[in-house]
């Protein structure tokens, strides 16, 4: 009997050992297409995200007097099943307020609004580091932000591609397993940009080899047609020679998004940080010279290779443009292209397929 049980145990072990799903190790060459990787065939890389997109916290920067934006965000987050912690925006009324406690800045007559914007974001970075619960990551949003009605699904699909891209950049194998935001190292995820240029010879991150451009291409049904993607973002696809869906060209196979090692990302209406990322941002912006807007200071540090940053093009978060000025963005930025259709909506967001702000009236 003992011998029989031992043999049976061995046979069971033998069967399960050789029938376990095998981990596939892949070492792709950059750039890469996510759907070509074995990990793309796994269902485990698309988990439902929680009320903070699986980040430790979500912060919302909102000036006290902008009740319109706070009201809109309360509706949007409720409909999307999200939660955020509001952080008051920063207001400067005189240049004397910047003489103590602010880093050096140039030019001397820099608008107070830009300096206040810097301090508002710096307050969030500091609050994140001082949080007694020590969350590993945080998403930071400005109150003119917009997102897709399916934003949770869109965000949950980013984790595995981001993991795969980082492993490929490090020349490491891409294992088929469940990744999270903290599966690999990064400082910032640029989830909302007005502009993020492609890496080219004349303008690229200092540590980028153009023989292996560090980007990943992924299919994403959350991406709108080309006509609703801002010109500064379609330029990235055109430069890399990647066709994207168009209202006029139905033969394009898929809606696509690019994740790349950041080059020179502009605007700060949506981005995620790690604790080391927050510390770097506080240090870099306080020790040096703020030369222009806060986002440009960070963009320069990124291009100089001082920040491990990844950008999403087109970005899943955008700035709301409203002709009736309800919750409208203060930033004209570079996304001031004319509407793709004269009969199009008077209020809209570039890069968003189904805007939650547009859909509020039909949902309620």
N, C-alpha and C positions, 0 to 999 in steps of 0.2 A: 504493500500500500504506500509506504513512504517513497519507494522508488517511482511508483506511478505518479504520485503527486509532484515529485521533483521534475519528472519528464513533462508533465502537463504544464507546470509553471514555466519551464524553459520554452516550450512551444508557444505559449501565450506571449511571453516576452519577445520571442523571435518574430512572431507575426506582427505585433504592434510596433516594434522597433523599425522593421523594414517597410512598414506601411504608414509611418508618420509623414506628414507633409514636409518635403525637403525645402530648407531655406535656400533661396536662389541668390547667389552672389554675382552682381553685375557691375562691371567697371566701364561705364559708357564714356564716350568722348564728347566734350562740350562743343557746341551747344547740344542740348538733348530735347527729345520729344517725350513727354511723360507717358503717353499711351503706348510707346514702344517698350516700356519697362515692365517686367513681371509684376511689380508691386501695383501697377495700375489695374490689373485684373482682379485684385483682392477687394472684397467688399468692406474690409475692416478699416480702410482709410477714409470712410465717409461716416463717421459717427455723428449723432446729433450734438450740437453744441448747446451749452447752457445759457443762462441769461447774461453772461459776460463773454460769450464766444469762447469759453474755456480759458480766457485770460484771468489773472488773479483779481483784477478790478477794471472798471471802466470809469474814467473821469470825463466830465463835461465842463468845459470852460464857458462861463456865461456871465456877462456884465449884469449887475443888479437891475439896471434900468431896461434891459431888453426882455421885458415880460413876454413879448410876442414870440421870441425864439424859445423861451423856456416853455411856454404853453404848447407850442408845436412839438417840441422834443418830448414833452410828457405824453402827448397823444401817440407819437411815433413809436416810442419805446414800449408803450402799453400794447399797441397793436402788434409789435414785433416780438413781444415776450422778452424784453431786455431790461436791464437794471443799470443805473449809473449813479455815481456820486458827483454832485455838483460842486465845482470849485469857482468861487467868484472871480470874474475877470479883474484886471488891474487897471486903475485909472490914474493918469498923471495930469495935473492941471497947471504945473509950472516947471520950468527947467531946473529951478533950484532944488526940486525934489530928487534930481538925479546926481547932485554933487556928492552925496555920501551914499554908500551902499550899492552903487551901480558900477559896472565895469566901464572902462574907457570906451568911447564910441566916436565914430567919424562918419559923416562930417559933424561939425559942432552944432549945426542947426538941424540935425536929424529930427524928423517929426516925432513928437511925444507919443503918438499912437504906436509907432514901431517899437519904441523903448518899452511902452506899457505891455505890448504883446509879448516881448521877450520875457518880462517879469512874470506875466501870467503863466506862461509855460514853465518857467523856472520854479515857480511856486508849486506846480504839480509835480515836477521831478523831485523836489525836496520832500513834499508830502508823501510821495510814494516810498522814498528811502526811509522816512521816519515812521512809516506805518508799523505799529507794534506786531502786526500779524505777518509781516515780511512776505507779502505776495511776490511770487517769482516774476510775474509779468503784469503789464497794465496796458490798456488801450486808452488813448487820449483823443478826445473829439472836441472840435470847436462847434459852437452852437448854430452855425449856418450849414451844417452838414446834411447830406441826404444819402439814402441807401435804397437798395432794392427790397421789394416786399419779401423776397426769398433770401434775404441776407444771411440767415443762419446756415442754410444749405451751401451757399456760395462760400462762406468762410470756412465751413468744415472741410471743404474739398481742397483747401490750400495746404493742409499740414503735410501730407505725404509728398506733394511736389516740392515744397520748400525743403523738406528733409533730403529728397533725392538730389536737388540742385546743390545743396551744401556738401553732401558726400562727394558729388562729382567734382566740385571745385577743389576739395581736399584730396582728390585722387584716391578715394576710399570706396570700397564696394557698397552697393546699395542693397541692403537686406530687406526681405519682405516681412515686415513686422509693423505693429501699430505704432505710429509716431504721434507725438504731441508737439505743442509749441516749443517745449523745452528739450526735444530730442537732440537738437544740435545747437551750436552756439551762434548767437546773433545779438546785436545791440539794439537795432531799430528795424521795424518792418514798416515801410512807407506804403500805407494802405489808402492814402488820399493825396494825390499830387496834382498840381496844375500843369506841371511839365516834368518829364524825366527823359532826357535825351538818350539815344542809343550810344554804345561805345564805338567810337570811330577814331581814326588816326589823329585827327585834329582836336578831338575833345573826348577824353576818356579818363577813367580812374587810373591812378598812377601804377597800380599793381595788376592791371589787366593785360593779358596777352591776346592780341587780336587774332592769333591763330586758333585760339580756343575761347571764343567770346562766352563769358559766363552767364548764359541765360537758358531758361527752360520754357518750352512751349507746351501749353496744355489746352485741351478742349474745355469749354465752359459755356453752358447754355445760359448763364447769367449775363453774358456779354451782349450788348445791343448791336444793331447793324452799324456798318462803317459810318453812315450818315449821322449817327448819334454819338459818335466818339469824337472827342475834341481833336483838332488838327495836330496839336503837339503830341498826341498819343498815337494817332495813325501813322505819324512820321516814323515811329519806332518800328512798326511792322514793315513799312515801305523800305526803310534802310536795311533791315535784315532780310528783305525779299520774301516776306510771309503774306500770302493773301488772306483777307478776312471777309466775313460775310457782308454782303451789301443788299440793300433793298432791290437794286437793279440787277444783281448778279446771283441768281438763285443756285448756280452750279457750285459755288464755293462750299466745300464740304462741311465746314463747322464754324461755330463761333469760337474764338480763341483768345487766350490771355497769355501774357508773357510775365514770367518772374525772372528778374535779373539782379545780379550784384549791382547795387545802386551806383549810379554815375554822378548826377548832379540834380537830385530831386528838389523841386520847388513847391512851396506851400506846406502848411502844417495842420490842415483841418482834420486829418485822421492818421494816426500812427501808433504803433505799439512799441513798448520799450521793455527791456529786462533791467534788473537792478544794476548790473554793470553798465548798461547803456545809459541809464539815468545819471549815474555817477560821472560818466564821460561827458555827457551833455552839460551838466552843471560845471564841471571843471573847464571844459573847452570854452564855454561862453563867459565864464567869470574871470579866467586868467588872461585871456587875450584881448583883442580889440574887436568890438562889435562894429563891423564895417558894412553898414546897410541893414536890411531887414534880418530878423532872427533866422528865418528859413534859409537865407542865402549864406549866412555864417555857417550853419550846419551843413549846407550843401558843399561848401568849400572844404570843410573838414572831412566830409565823406569822400570827395574826389581825391583828397590827399591821402586816403587810406587810413584815416584815424578812427573810422567808425565801421563796424561790420553791419552793413545795412543792405536790405533787400527791398526792391520796389516791384509793384504789381501794375501792369499796363494792359488794358485800361484799369484804373484804380476802382475798387469796389465801393468807395465812398467819394462823394463829389460835393461841390458847393452849390447850393440852391440859388437859382436865378429867378427872380420874381418881379414882374412889372408892376404888381400892386404893392410891392415892398413888404409883404407880410413874411417876416423871417428871412428876408433877402440877404445875400452875402454882401459885405462891405467891400470885398475884394474883387475888383474887375479882373485882375490877374491876366492870364493869357488865354483863358477860356471864354473870350468875348466874341467868338466867331458868330456870324449871322446864323439864324435858325436854318436848318436844312430844308424847311418847307415853309412858305409864306403863310400857309394855313395851319401851321403847327401851334402848339400851346404857347400862351404868353408867359407861363411859368414852367420851368423845366430844370433838369440837371444833366449835364453832359455825362456820358459814360455809364449811365444807369438804364437798364432795360425797362424795368417797371418800378418807377419811383414811388416810394412810400408816401411822400408828400403829395404827389399827384393823385394817388389812389385813396387818400384819406376820405374824401367825399363819397366815393363809391363803396367804401368798406363800412362806414358808419351808417 
